[in-house]
Amino acid sequence: MLTEKARDKTRRAATGAVAVLGLGGLIWGVTTASAGWRQPERPPADAWVTLPPTAAGPGPTTPAAALIAASTAARLHPGSTADDASAAPPPQAAASAASAEDRAAFQRDCVQPLREQHYRQAVRQCSAYTDHAALSGQAHAALAAAYSAPGHADLRASARHAESAAAAGDARGKFMAALHLLAGRGEQPFDLGRAEAWLDEAAREGVPNAQHVRARLDDAYACRRAARFRLLDAPIFCLLRPELEQVLREQGMTASEGDPEEAWSARWQPGPTLAGAAAAQLDYDRDTSDELLRLARFAYRFEPAAAHERLPALAQALQRKYGPPHTGQAAPVPGAAALWRLADGVELRLLREGDGALIIEYRHAARWQARAEHWAQALRAQQLARLRRDEAAL
């Protein structure tokens, strides 16, 4: 277990690496390849949530991207040249079996195109090494990185190659596979124990940020033990996304159709969970220091007709459970809202939109604010990545 001082130092180091990525989208130079693993996605289709003005527009980075900037660059290419990289292969037994000639060829054929953001070339040429007895793990790790890159994102393919790299014993692959799994994108069914094992092994094998992410999982467990606010009989603001989705399924909710790789938001059909509710929306924050997805907001929506019918009973139920609101009326008129301040920094709002629709939302206030900042970082990354693509085409 890290001390708090050591944990803060590790967090600052990771956040610093990500800040460069967030502002630049890509790192040009000696850490180009690892930086290229950061890919903004599309923004959530968020018709009934208004984000802060500075936070509108981008999607997030890929789960494997941000921390790999710090943890993987030194593995694939620790120095400023390909010769430096080939001189310091990863500390895996399989890699040691590769001849110097094969390692040099791998650096030239696979790593160098990745460093130079030639992702199609990297995918084509790295794929030639996936059956290499000694380099298959590194090849799959490189492919996992390439498939997380701007303009070439295929996160399912990235997860698949990360798991293949992990199976081959590659430390980077274990780290990437764990991050994909913790984000709910693993090819295998969600298994927290497997993710923990991959992180522990990656940390022992020298992947710098693996221990940091593992410590953040420990923080999440401590959050659950201490949580006073619970919804759906679960400490929802302490759960990882796959765990929270399991809670929703157990309550009878079903995921709405949409982009399965969307990270910022997701919509669910409440089903029998809350009578009359048309939808449930989950808005996530992605912490740039560890790339884990954490719930920032959970909301039910009632269309105008259902809102008119259900509002008296819902207002009564909220007051019985949480007491009178701190501000506003428990049954607000259209355009008004009521606010409850709950335990653990959670705020409950009962909102009436102008057309009479009703929203019951639970926000983790600090995380909701952090989400806006992280979204703004992703917007800047997306803008610069677009600029880089334009420069390459002109």
DOMI-869755 format. One record per residue (C-alpha): residue number from 1; x, y, z. Coordinates in steps of 0.05 Angstrom, whole numbers, plus 5000, padded with zeros to 4 digits. Example, Ala and Ser with C-alpha at 12.3 -4.5 7.8 and 13.67 -1.06 7.14 Angstrom:
+------+------+------+------+
: resi :    u :    v :    w :
+------+------+------+------+
:    1 : 5246 : 4910 : 5156 :
:    2 : 5273 : 4979 : 5143 :
+------+------+------+------+
END
This chain:
+------+------+------+------+
: resi :    u :    v :    w :
+------+------+------+------+
:    1 : 5000 : 5000 : 5000 :
:    2 : 5027 : 5068 : 4981 :
:    3 : 5032 : 5122 : 5034 :
:    4 : 4989 : 5183 : 5020 :
:    5 : 5052 : 5224 : 5006 :
:    6 : 5078 : 5173 : 4956 :
:    7 : 5009 : 5165 : 4925 :
:    8 : 5004 : 5240 : 4915 :
:    9 : 5072 : 5241 : 4882 :
:   10 : 5053 : 5184 : 4835 :
:   11 : 4987 : 5218 : 4820 :
:   12 : 5021 : 5284 : 4803 :
:   13 : 5070 : 5248 : 4758 :
:   14 : 5015 : 5212 : 4721 :
:   15 : 4972 : 5274 : 4716 :
:   16 : 5030 : 5314 : 4689 :
:   17 : 5041 : 5264 : 4634 :
:   18 : 4968 : 5265 : 4616 :
:   19 : 4965 : 5341 : 4619 :
:   20 : 5015 : 5343 : 4562 :
:   21 : 4972 : 5294 : 4524 :
:   22 : 4909 : 5331 : 4541 :
:   23 : 4937 : 5396 : 4513 :
:   24 : 4974 : 5366 : 4455 :
:   25 : 4935 : 5304 : 4438 :
:   26 : 4999 : 5273 : 4415 :
:   27 : 5070 : 5278 : 4441 :
:   28 : 5120 : 5292 : 4385 :
:   29 : 5190 : 5267 : 4394 :
:   30 : 5217 : 5212 : 4437 :
:   31 : 5150 : 5193 : 4467 :
:   32 : 5109 : 5200 : 4404 :
:   33 : 5084 : 5128 : 4401 :
:   34 : 5057 : 5126 : 4472 :
:   35 : 5025 : 5194 : 4464 :
:   36 : 4992 : 5172 : 4400 :
:   37 : 4952 : 5122 : 4440 :
:   38 : 4907 : 5177 : 4465 :
:   39 : 4843 : 5183 : 4424 :
:   40 : 4786 : 5231 : 4434 :
:   41 : 4718 : 5199 : 4422 :
:   42 : 4652 : 5229 : 4405 :
:   43 : 4614 : 5270 : 4456 :
:   44 : 4553 : 5240 : 4488 :
:   45 : 4486 : 5251 : 4456 :
:   46 : 4463 : 5290 : 4516 :
:   47 : 4395 : 5321 : 4499 :
:   48 : 4374 : 5334 : 4570 :
:   49 : 4437 : 5352 : 4606 :
:   50 : 4470 : 5420 : 4598 :
:   51 : 4544 : 5417 : 4608 :
:   52 : 4586 : 5477 : 4629 :
:   53 : 4604 : 5520 : 4568 :
:   54 : 4678 : 5502 : 4573 :
:   55 : 4663 : 5428 : 4574 :
:   56 : 4623 : 5419 : 4510 :
:   57 : 4647 : 5382 : 4451 :
:   58 : 4699 : 5328 : 4457 :
:   59 : 4699 : 5256 : 4475 :
:   60 : 4748 : 5223 : 4523 :
:   61 : 4814 : 5190 : 4513 :
:   62 : 4821 : 5116 : 4507 :
:   63 : 4829 : 5077 : 4571 :
:   64 : 4897 : 5051 : 4553 :
:   65 : 4924 : 5117 : 4528 :
:   66 : 4938 : 5166 : 4582 :
:   67 : 4978 : 5125 : 4631 :
:   68 : 5015 : 5088 : 4576 :
:   69 : 5047 : 5154 : 4559 :
:   70 : 5087 : 5147 : 4623 :
:   71 : 5089 : 5072 : 4631 :
:   72 : 5102 : 5047 : 4561 :
:   73 : 5145 : 5098 : 4525 :
:   74 : 5205 : 5076 : 4564 :
:   75 : 5190 : 5004 : 4546 :
:   76 : 5180 : 5010 : 4471 :
:   77 : 5229 : 5067 : 4461 :
:   78 : 5264 : 5092 : 4523 :
:   79 : 5313 : 5138 : 4487 :
:   80 : 5310 : 5189 : 4431 :
:   81 : 5327 : 5140 : 4375 :
:   82 : 5306 : 5071 : 4353 :
:   83 : 5376 : 5047 : 4371 :
:   84 : 5365 : 5069 : 4443 :
:   85 : 5298 : 5032 : 4444 :
:   86 : 5327 : 4967 : 4417 :
:   87 : 5382 : 4971 : 4469 :
:   88 : 5332 : 4968 : 4526 :
:   89 : 5279 : 4916 : 4512 :
:   90 : 5224 : 4902 : 4562 :
:   91 : 5242 : 4858 : 4622 :
:   92 : 5207 : 4795 : 4597 :
:   93 : 5237 : 4727 : 4586 :
:   94 : 5206 : 4720 : 4517 :
:   95 : 5238 : 4784 : 4493 :
:   96 : 5306 : 4760 : 4515 :
:   97 : 5299 : 4701 : 4468 :
:   98 : 5295 : 4746 : 4407 :
:   99 : 5359 : 4756 : 4369 :
:  100 : 5390 : 4825 : 4363 :
:  101 : 5373 : 4824 : 4289 :
:  102 : 5300 : 4808 : 4303 :
:  103 : 5295 : 4862 : 4356 :
:  104 : 5325 : 4913 : 4309 :
:  105 : 5278 : 4893 : 4254 :
:  106 : 5219 : 4898 : 4302 :
:  107 : 5239 : 4967 : 4322 :
:  108 : 5245 : 4988 : 4249 :
:  109 : 5183 : 4954 : 4223 :
:  110 : 5134 : 4962 : 4281 :
:  111 : 5157 : 5012 : 4334 :
:  112 : 5184 : 5065 : 4287 :
:  113 : 5119 : 5074 : 4247 :
:  114 : 5081 : 5076 : 4312 :
:  115 : 5126 : 5131 : 4338 :
:  116 : 5116 : 5170 : 4274 :
:  117 : 5040 : 5163 : 4276 :
:  118 : 5038 : 5121 : 4212 :
:  119 : 4984 : 5077 : 4244 :
:  120 : 4961 : 5039 : 4183 :
:  121 : 5033 : 5021 : 4167 :
:  122 : 5044 : 5003 : 4240 :
:  123 : 4983 : 4958 : 4242 :
:  124 : 5004 : 4923 : 4178 :
:  125 : 5076 : 4913 : 4198 :
:  126 : 5066 : 4898 : 4272 :
:  127 : 5016 : 4844 : 4251 :
:  128 : 5073 : 4807 : 4218 :
:  129 : 5104 : 4795 : 4286 :
:  130 : 5044 : 4768 : 4323 :
:  131 : 5066 : 4696 : 4310 :
:  132 : 5139 : 4710 : 4327 :
:  133 : 5158 : 4664 : 4384 :
:  134 : 5195 : 4717 : 4423 :
:  135 : 5162 : 4783 : 4400 :
:  136 : 5089 : 4765 : 4395 :
:  137 : 5072 : 4798 : 4462 :
:  138 : 5107 : 4863 : 4443 :
:  139 : 5073 : 4861 : 4374 :
:  140 : 5004 : 4854 : 4405 :
:  141 : 5019 : 4910 : 4454 :
:  142 : 5040 : 4955 : 4397 :
:  143 : 4976 : 4937 : 4360 :
:  144 : 4935 : 4953 : 4421 :
:  145 : 4969 : 5021 : 4422 :
:  146 : 4958 : 5033 : 4347 :
:  147 : 4884 : 5017 : 4353 :
:  148 : 4877 : 5070 : 4407 :
:  149 : 4909 : 5123 : 4363 :
:  150 : 4877 : 5187 : 4334 :
:  151 : 4842 : 5172 : 4269 :
:  152 : 4850 : 5097 : 4277 :
:  153 : 4811 : 5082 : 4340 :
:  154 : 4781 : 5014 : 4347 :
:  155 : 4777 : 5002 : 4422 :
:  156 : 4750 : 4932 : 4415 :
:  157 : 4810 : 4914 : 4373 :
:  158 : 4855 : 4949 : 4422 :
:  159 : 4826 : 4909 : 4479 :
:  160 : 4833 : 4844 : 4440 :
:  161 : 4906 : 4856 : 4425 :
:  162 : 4920 : 4879 : 4496 :
:  163 : 4892 : 4813 : 4522 :
:  164 : 4934 : 4774 : 4472 :
:  165 : 4995 : 4813 : 4495 :
:  166 : 4978 : 4797 : 4567 :
:  167 : 4969 : 4724 : 4551 :
:  168 : 5039 : 4725 : 4519 :
:  169 : 5067 : 4753 : 4584 :
:  170 : 5078 : 4825 : 4560 :
:  171 : 5076 : 4873 : 4619 :
:  172 : 5049 : 4931 : 4578 :
:  173 : 4995 : 4885 : 4551 :
:  174 : 4974 : 4866 : 4622 :
:  175 : 4969 : 4940 : 4641 :
:  176 : 4928 : 4958 : 4579 :
:  177 : 4884 : 4897 : 4585 :
:  178 : 4869 : 4915 : 4658 :
:  179 : 4850 : 4986 : 4639 :
:  180 : 4804 : 4961 : 4583 :
:  181 : 4772 : 4911 : 4630 :
:  182 : 4761 : 4963 : 4685 :
:  183 : 4728 : 5008 : 4633 :
:  184 : 4680 : 4952 : 4612 :
:  185 : 4713 : 4942 : 4545 :
:  186 : 4749 : 4877 : 4555 :
:  187 : 4738 : 4820 : 4507 :
:  188 : 4730 : 4775 : 4567 :
:  189 : 4672 : 4781 : 4617 :
:  190 : 4685 : 4831 : 4672 :
:  191 : 4729 : 4801 : 4726 :
:  192 : 4756 : 4849 : 4778 :
:  193 : 4803 : 4796 : 4805 :
:  194 : 4834 : 4787 : 4736 :
:  195 : 4844 : 4862 : 4728 :
:  196 : 4877 : 4866 : 4797 :
:  197 : 4923 : 4808 : 4780 :
:  198 : 4944 : 4840 : 4714 :
:  199 : 4958 : 4906 : 4750 :
:  200 : 4998 : 4871 : 4804 :
:  201 : 5039 : 4832 : 4753 :
:  202 : 5050 : 4895 : 4711 :
:  203 : 5074 : 4932 : 4773 :
:  204 : 5122 : 4877 : 4791 :
:  205 : 5149 : 4877 : 4720 :
:  206 : 5163 : 4951 : 4721 :
:  207 : 5104 : 4986 : 4689 :
:  208 : 5107 : 5051 : 4728 :
:  209 : 5034 : 5070 : 4733 :
:  210 : 5007 : 5001 : 4747 :
:  211 : 5017 : 5010 : 4821 :
:  212 : 4983 : 5077 : 4819 :
:  213 : 4921 : 5049 : 4786 :
:  214 : 4921 : 4991 : 4835 :
:  215 : 4923 : 5041 : 4892 :
:  216 : 4863 : 5077 : 4862 :
:  217 : 4825 : 5012 : 4863 :
:  218 : 4841 : 5007 : 4937 :
:  219 : 4813 : 5078 : 4945 :
:  220 : 4749 : 5055 : 4911 :
:  221 : 4742 : 4997 : 4960 :
:  222 : 4753 : 5044 : 5019 :
:  223 : 4700 : 5090 : 4989 :
:  224 : 4649 : 5033 : 4989 :
:  225 : 4663 : 5016 : 5062 :
:  226 : 4654 : 5088 : 5084 :
:  227 : 4597 : 5108 : 5037 :
:  228 : 4535 : 5136 : 5070 :
:  229 : 4498 : 5153 : 5007 :
:  230 : 4468 : 5093 : 4970 :
:  231 : 4421 : 5089 : 4912 :
:  232 : 4390 : 5024 : 4886 :
:  233 : 4419 : 4994 : 4950 :
:  234 : 4490 : 5006 : 4925 :
:  235 : 4545 : 5058 : 4936 :
:  236 : 4538 : 5079 : 4864 :
:  237 : 4590 : 5135 : 4866 :
:  238 : 4643 : 5085 : 4890 :
:  239 : 4633 : 5032 : 4836 :
:  240 : 4670 : 5021 : 4771 :
:  241 : 4629 : 5026 : 4709 :
:  242 : 4622 : 4951 : 4697 :
:  243 : 4602 : 4940 : 4769 :
:  244 : 4549 : 4996 : 4765 :
:  245 : 4521 : 4967 : 4701 :
:  246 : 4513 : 4900 : 4736 :
:  247 : 4473 : 4935 : 4792 :
:  248 : 4428 : 4966 : 4739 :
:  249 : 4416 : 4899 : 4706 :
:  250 : 4399 : 4867 : 4772 :
:  251 : 4347 : 4922 : 4782 :
:  252 : 4314 : 4904 : 4716 :
:  253 : 4343 : 4961 : 4674 :
:  254 : 4367 : 4951 : 4603 :
:  255 : 4419 : 4990 : 4564 :
:  256 : 4394 : 5033 : 4507 :
:  257 : 4420 : 5025 : 4437 :
:  258 : 4481 : 5068 : 4424 :
:  259 : 4556 : 5069 : 4418 :
:  260 : 4581 : 5014 : 4463 :
:  261 : 4648 : 5050 : 4468 :
:  262 : 4618 : 5116 : 4491 :
:  263 : 4653 : 5135 : 4555 :
:  264 : 4624 : 5201 : 4578 :
:  265 : 4551 : 5180 : 4582 :
:  266 : 4503 : 5121 : 4576 :
:  267 : 4428 : 5115 : 4574 :
:  268 : 4387 : 5059 : 4604 :
:  269 : 4314 : 5040 : 4603 :
:  270 : 4290 : 5039 : 4676 :
:  271 : 4237 : 4985 : 4664 :
:  272 : 4203 : 4967 : 4729 :
:  273 : 4254 : 5004 : 4773 :
:  274 : 4216 : 5070 : 4776 :
:  275 : 4145 : 5072 : 4747 :
:  276 : 4135 : 5124 : 4693 :
:  277 : 4209 : 5140 : 4682 :
:  278 : 4225 : 5144 : 4608 :
:  279 : 4301 : 5138 : 4615 :
:  280 : 4359 : 5136 : 4663 :
:  281 : 4423 : 5172 : 4645 :
:  282 : 4492 : 5159 : 4673 :
:  283 : 4546 : 5212 : 4663 :
:  284 : 4617 : 5191 : 4678 :
:  285 : 4681 : 5227 : 4693 :
:  286 : 4747 : 5200 : 4668 :
:  287 : 4802 : 5219 : 4717 :
:  288 : 4864 : 5237 : 4677 :
:  289 : 4910 : 5208 : 4730 :
:  290 : 4885 : 5137 : 4722 :
:  291 : 4834 : 5135 : 4664 :
:  292 : 4783 : 5098 : 4707 :
:  293 : 4709 : 5115 : 4694 :
:  294 : 4672 : 5140 : 4755 :
:  295 : 4599 : 5160 : 4759 :
:  296 : 4589 : 5236 : 4765 :
:  297 : 4514 : 5240 : 4754 :
:  298 : 4454 : 5192 : 4754 :
:  299 : 4387 : 5219 : 4731 :
:  300 : 4316 : 5194 : 4716 :
:  301 : 4275 : 5230 : 4664 :
:  302 : 4198 : 5233 : 4661 :
:  303 : 4164 : 5261 : 4599 :
:  304 : 4112 : 5316 : 4612 :
:  305 : 4050 : 5273 : 4616 :
:  306 : 4083 : 5222 : 4663 :
:  307 : 4114 : 5279 : 4703 :
:  308 : 4047 : 5312 : 4715 :
:  309 : 4018 : 5246 : 4740 :
:  310 : 4077 : 5223 : 4782 :
:  311 : 4104 : 5287 : 4812 :
:  312 : 4061 : 5289 : 4876 :
:  313 : 4080 : 5218 : 4895 :
:  314 : 4153 : 5227 : 4877 :
:  315 : 4159 : 5292 : 4917 :
:  316 : 4128 : 5258 : 4977 :
:  317 : 4175 : 5198 : 4972 :
:  318 : 4236 : 5243 : 4967 :
:  319 : 4215 : 5283 : 5028 :
:  320 : 4201 : 5220 : 5068 :
:  321 : 4270 : 5193 : 5051 :
:  322 : 4313 : 5256 : 5052 :
:  323 : 4272 : 5308 : 5089 :
:  324 : 4250 : 5376 : 5062 :
:  325 : 4294 : 5406 : 5007 :
:  326 : 4347 : 5455 : 5025 :
:  327 : 4324 : 5502 : 4970 :
:  328 : 4261 : 5505 : 4928 :
:  329 : 4195 : 5469 : 4933 :
:  330 : 4192 : 5393 : 4934 :
:  331 : 4141 : 5395 : 4876 :
:  332 : 4170 : 5450 : 4832 :
:  333 : 4132 : 5484 : 4776 :
:  334 : 4159 : 5482 : 4705 :
:  335 : 4225 : 5520 : 4701 :
:  336 : 4240 : 5511 : 4776 :
:  337 : 4280 : 5462 : 4818 :
:  338 : 4288 : 5435 : 4888 :
:  339 : 4356 : 5417 : 4918 :
:  340 : 4376 : 5369 : 4973 :
:  341 : 4448 : 5365 : 4998 :
:  342 : 4461 : 5293 : 5018 :
:  343 : 4519 : 5254 : 5048 :
:  344 : 4586 : 5243 : 5014 :
:  345 : 4582 : 5308 : 4973 :
:  346 : 4521 : 5284 : 4934 :
:  347 : 4468 : 5334 : 4912 :
:  348 : 4397 : 5314 : 4893 :
:  349 : 4358 : 5358 : 4846 :
:  350 : 4285 : 5354 : 4826 :
:  351 : 4280 : 5394 : 4762 :
:  352 : 4221 : 5415 : 4720 :
:  353 : 4237 : 5434 : 4649 :
:  354 : 4199 : 5488 : 4612 :
:  355 : 4155 : 5437 : 4577 :
:  356 : 4138 : 5403 : 4642 :
:  357 : 4186 : 5344 : 4637 :
:  358 : 4215 : 5322 : 4703 :
:  359 : 4287 : 5302 : 4720 :
:  360 : 4310 : 5272 : 4785 :
:  361 : 4385 : 5275 : 4787 :
:  362 : 4439 : 5255 : 4836 :
:  363 : 4506 : 5290 : 4826 :
:  364 : 4572 : 5279 : 4859 :
:  365 : 4587 : 5353 : 4861 :
:  366 : 4663 : 5351 : 4862 :
:  367 : 4666 : 5298 : 4808 :
:  368 : 4616 : 5334 : 4764 :
:  369 : 4661 : 5395 : 4766 :
:  370 : 4723 : 5353 : 4751 :
:  371 : 4686 : 5322 : 4693 :
:  372 : 4678 : 5391 : 4661 :
:  373 : 4753 : 5403 : 4668 :
:  374 : 4771 : 5335 : 4639 :
:  375 : 4722 : 5345 : 4582 :
:  376 : 4756 : 5412 : 4566 :
:  377 : 4824 : 5377 : 4564 :
:  378 : 4796 : 5326 : 4516 :
:  379 : 4767 : 5382 : 4473 :
:  380 : 4836 : 5414 : 4467 :
:  381 : 4867 : 5347 : 4451 :
:  382 : 4815 : 5334 : 4397 :
:  383 : 4826 : 5402 : 4366 :
:  384 : 4901 : 5393 : 4363 :
:  385 : 4894 : 5323 : 4335 :
:  386 : 4849 : 5351 : 4280 :
:  387 : 4901 : 5405 : 4266 :
:  388 : 4955 : 5352 : 4261 :
:  389 : 4913 : 5313 : 4211 :
:  390 : 4901 : 5376 : 4170 :
:  391 : 4976 : 5392 : 4170 :
:  392 : 4991 : 5322 : 4145 :
:  393 : 4942 : 5330 : 4087 :
:  394 : 4965 : 5400 : 4065 :
+------+------+------+------+
END
